[in-house]
Amino acid sequence: MKLVAIVAAALAALVLADVASAHARVSPAVSVSGQLQLYSLAVPTEKENATTTKVVLTLPKGFSIDSFVPSPGWTRSVQQTGSGDSAVVQKVTWNGGSTPTEEDSLFQFLAQPAHAGTYTFDVQQTYSDGSIVDWSGPESAEAPAPTISVKSSLGGSSTSTLAIIALVLG
């Protein structure tokens, strides 16, 4: 029970840190390869007197989306190869919404990373005034690309509580 409380507190700290940094984010920041998980894409509207009206997410190789959570007020179009169970989503576009300044556009989907490693997503954000922000730069850039770290597992019976917390906070 104590472990659950510690992990919950660590996750809350991560969420607050993500909000404070005001960058496009894909979460969870750390996940497990080969496991279907719920992911969120949050894109901040930072520009004064403009709204976010379109978001385009380009997926890295090996990251497969299974399905989407509805995003009220937004329409979604998907660019993919194949169809049915063999479909591979390459790009997702959400438009028609309107997210005001100091709020985030939030999109969720069930997905599965194929292997351990770092996955980098390209995100393009369009504002109501026609300006575009490409969230595709390195971590040190003004508009860095969102990344997640994928592990083959999050530990076993020999992993200490401290190691799990360090992994979550990392």
C-alpha positions in Angstrom: 0.0 0.0 0.0 2.9 2.3 0.8 4.4 1.6 -2.6 1.2 2.6 -4.3 1.1 5.9 -2.4 4.7 6.7 -3.3 4.2 5.9 -7.0 1.0 7.9 -7.1 2.8 10.9 -5.6 5.7 10.5 -8.1 3.2 10.4 -11.0 1.5 13.5 -9.7 4.8 15.3 -9.5 5.5 14.3 -13.1 2.1 15.6 -14.3 2.7 18.9 -12.5 6.2 19.2 -14.0 4.8 18.6 -17.5 2.2 21.3 -17.0 4.8 23.7 -15.7 7.2 23.2 -18.6 4.5 24.1 -21.2 5.7 21.9 -24.0 3.8 19.3 -26.1 4.0 16.1 -24.2 3.2 12.4 -24.7 2.6 10.5 -21.5 3.2 8.3 -19.7 6.9 9.4 -20.0 8.0 5.8 -19.2 6.1 2.7 -20.4 6.6 -1.0 -21.2 7.3 -2.5 -24.6 4.8 -4.9 -26.1 2.0 -3.7 -23.7 -1.2 -2.0 -24.8 -1.4 1.2 -22.8 -3.4 4.5 -22.6 -1.4 7.4 -23.9 -2.2 11.1 -23.8 -0.9 13.9 -26.1 -1.2 17.4 -24.5 -0.5 20.5 -26.6 -0.4 23.8 -24.8 -2.0 26.9 -26.3 0.7 29.5 -25.4 -0.1 32.3 -27.9 -2.1 35.3 -26.6 -5.4 36.1 -28.5 -5.3 32.9 -30.5 -6.7 29.4 -30.1 -5.3 26.0 -31.2 -7.4 24.8 -34.1 -5.4 21.9 -35.5 -2.9 19.3 -34.1 -1.0 16.8 -36.3 0.8 13.9 -34.6 3.4 11.9 -36.6 4.2 8.6 -35.0 7.6 7.0 -34.7 8.3 3.6 -36.3 7.4 0.8 -33.9 4.7 2.7 -32.1 1.3 1.4 -33.1 -2.0 2.9 -32.2 -4.9 0.4 -31.6 -7.8 2.8 -31.0 -8.7 6.4 -29.9 -10.6 8.0 -27.1 -13.2 10.5 -28.4 -12.1 14.1 -28.3 -15.3 16.2 -28.0 -15.3 19.2 -30.3 -12.5 17.8 -32.5 -12.6 15.7 -35.7 -9.9 13.2 -36.4 -8.4 11.9 -39.6 -5.9 9.1 -39.8 -3.2 8.5 -42.4 -2.4 4.8 -42.4 -1.0 1.9 -44.4 -3.0 -1.4 -44.6 -6.4 -1.9 -43.2 -8.2 -3.8 -40.5 -5.9 -5.6 -38.0 -2.9 -5.0 -40.3 -3.4 -1.2 -40.4 -0.4 0.9 -39.3 -1.2 4.5 -38.3 1.5 6.9 -39.4 -0.1 10.3 -38.8 -3.2 11.6 -36.9 -4.8 15.0 -37.5 -7.3 16.6 -35.1 -9.0 19.8 -36.3 -12.2 21.7 -35.8 -11.6 22.3 -32.1 -10.7 25.5 -30.4 -8.4 25.5 -27.3 -7.9 28.9 -25.7 -4.7 30.5 -24.4 -3.3 28.8 -21.2 -5.2 25.6 -21.8 -4.0 22.3 -23.4 -5.5 20.4 -26.3 -5.7 16.8 -25.0 -6.0 13.7 -27.1 -5.9 10.1 -25.9 -5.3 6.7 -27.6 -4.5 3.1 -26.8 -1.1 2.2 -28.3 1.7 -0.3 -28.0 5.4 0.4 -28.4 7.1 -2.6 -30.1 10.5 -2.5 -28.4 12.5 -0.8 -25.7 14.1 2.5 -26.5 13.3 6.2 -26.9 10.4 7.1 -29.1 10.2 10.6 -30.5 7.0 12.1 -31.8 6.6 15.1 -34.2 3.7 17.4 -33.4 2.5 20.3 -35.5 0.2 22.8 -33.9 -1.8 25.3 -35.9 -3.3 28.5 -34.3 -6.4 30.4 -35.3 -4.2 33.2 -36.8 -2.6 30.7 -39.2 0.7 30.5 -37.4 2.3 27.0 -36.8 4.5 25.6 -34.1 6.5 22.5 -35.0 7.2 20.5 -31.8 10.0 18.6 -33.5 13.3 20.0 -32.1 15.8 18.6 -29.7 15.2 18.6 -26.0 17.0 21.9 -25.6 15.0 23.7 -28.3 12.2 26.2 -27.7 9.7 23.7 -29.3 11.1 20.2 -28.4 9.6 17.0 -29.8 7.8 14.9 -27.2 9.6 11.7 -26.3 8.9 8.7 -24.2 11.2 6.1 -22.8 10.1 2.5 -23.3 11.5 -0.3 -21.1 11.3 -4.0 -21.6 9.9 -4.3 -18.0 9.5 -2.0 -15.0 11.2 -4.4 -12.7 10.8 -7.8 -11.1 11.0 -9.3 -7.6 14.5 -8.0 -7.1 13.8 -4.4 -8.0 13.7 -2.1 -5.0 10.9 0.5 -4.4 13.5 3.3 -4.8 14.5 2.0 -8.2 10.9 2.0 -9.4 10.4 5.5 -8.2 13.6 6.6 -9.9 12.4 5.1 -13.1 9.1 6.8 -12.9 10.6 10.2 -12.1 13.3 9.7 -14.8 
